[in-house]
Amino acid sequence: MTRKGLNVKQNDRFLKVAIAAAKEAGRIQMLHYGQAHSVEYKGEFNPVTEVDRFCDEAIQRIILDAFPEHEIMTEESPFEEKVSPWRWIIDPIDGTANYARGFPFFSVSIGLELDGELRLGVVYHPTLNELFVAEKGEGAFLNERRISVSQTDQLKRSFLATGFPYDVQERPEYYLRYFHQFIRQTFAIRRPGSAAIDLCYVAAGRFDGFWELGLKPWDMAAGLLLITEAGGKVTGPGGGPFDIYCGGLLVASNGLIHEQMLQAIEGIEEEMGR
């Protein structure tokens, strides 16, 4: 392949390794999909299965075999800091609750930073065999075909997605304020349960926008690069740059409805007295 198709050069080891790792994790997921799983909980509501760990081990093995000096930040393993400008940000199964119940909406998410800047993002949705790929400055692709965000320019005609963090039961009224505001001002909202896929769907024009609070870096690193490379926009609630390590409110869109989304959020925060 060349960089004009998906444009993967033979010597593009980063992308080749990321795709190989994502595909292997997806293979493991499908091998065990639909079976009974031993589910443990990190905290009261955050589930993890043995398959999360199988996938985590496989991804780390593939990456560290190729790049032993690189840092790896993954949901399922302690972070080991190294003196390296490269950091892989990994969610072995994004949507574990879905996976454990046999609901076919889960994914593998792999992002790569260089000196704190996202350079590569790969998300694999194995049940549909959909591989989303983005490289900084090279565009976004789905199964080797270039993708772009939607052209919907009115919030009232938009199709949004969101999710709820695991502490939703501790303060449901707070999160439902956002849901209530957007459900009144949009065409429809979906809550599928994998932020990585939701973000990819914004990049592919399937959703027009997305918001969520409390995401972790591994939930969104790859997906955010896909959106910006597909022509979309990602900010915090005030419209400024978004830091994947801050855990604040993420607002992502096709760009055309972004200001309308921010205005809706500003209305919520005014009601709550900020």
Steps between C-alpha positions, in 0.01 A plus 500: 500500500607858446414816689241591238285192554533456870857580410682267730860482390693180549726676748217660697558278800290699744181461300567140404565404862192687625278329244649159576443550873142620452416213267648243739303640792188495285567137409527411870177685575307311233654168603342539846195704400164368614650278768453529874761732651646548844428864577684695767455864592750782532302707745128438536389518137802477266513142364798305368505149353774248441478591130595862578822361647561259212468790256716728714779242511484439125508870411790575734699203372463609137589864571790433735648241266523775240567799726636385838604851599150649462262584784167320518194637677222245507179469698583156634864531613700729730671782314878464472664832425801489268732764362333498159319763292268224371192389692243241391154555652292184494155371590506123441118485504308825489149396595574216741148507648362451148747223427423310819128505421538403134393842371703542178624854553859494627840576356877514531648850523869579448646849487862612472643827631832661416605763755139530615352543152272233356659364186312177431161352583359155428158372610379154404135393530529123456133405477469713185863455392537878481850642534525876557845653449638853519850643476579860582477703180400200286122486544267239647400167349252217547613171346741694276236744372532866597227626732379846595259653747137576417368823351211547744505866601201527734497358850127432474568268205801332656555141610711492817658237721604504863587279791487507878800449730502228760410744779168586333305341785668733748375816330250410226332841500827666399556282192132494404500880474722468193291218357179693559637813335619320189198274461286815481719663237601214269342250263617193696754376755658158533692349792665182360765448768840528327640853490772392257241386244279805565794725413578299188138534395531879527808477279312287248194728493270248667461728801514879478631554851591347834540614860605320816652571839765302683656306216848355543785554250469146364128549430557786261859547384461318168147624437587866547772485237257329263252785541748780441654317202149452358437875515318520833560695817586404859497741795421540864168659608634852457622438147869481590743212441413170664753312714440123494652474849264750665188281519275801438211552261588397145311660212559356151314575180507543125600861568184645346286448811779549749413853611136398539606210722716732709213746537273219620763399756547859612127515570525190719796634695325834555201314645733309732681819601824360355 
